[in-house]
Amino acid sequence: SAFTQRYCAPRSTPWGTDLTGASNLKELHEKLKPVMVRRLKVDVLQELPSKRRQRIQLPVAESKLGACLAIKENMDRLGEEDLPQMRKLLMELYVETARAKEEAVCEYVVDLLEGGCKFLVFAHHLSMLDALEQSMVR
């Protein structure tokens, strides 16, 4: 996309395009300033407890795993001969695993809220964030 070309310093690798770089940061910061607020915990609320990360294992229904298994089979068939295609399939697998977990994660978060827990949830995939938002609206 135009964004990645301008701000991610893309470079070609044998496995595809690496977008982990950064470019034109001053320009990007100026564009984000009106809509993004970033504060350090120490500057905002000193009574917050220490950060505690937890990995919670949730059951995922077999019916939700079909797309994941299909992608995995394609990856197994492909082997290591076509690395760009392997990377593409891996990205698809990441997206599908997020979709497969949406229902279980939403149920878990609702249970926490109903139990009066205070917590933060971090999510990467837009589909997961959308599902969490919808479960909170209900």
Salt bridges, closest charged atoms under 4 A:
ASP18 OD2 - ARG11 NH2 2.94
GLU27 OE1 - ARG6 NH2 2.47
GLU30 OE2 - LYS33 NZ 3.10
ASP76 OD1 - LYS72 NZ 2.90
GLU92 OE2 - LYS88 NZ 3.63
GLU96 OE2 - ARG99 NH1 2.69
GLU103 OE1 - LYS64 NZ 3.29
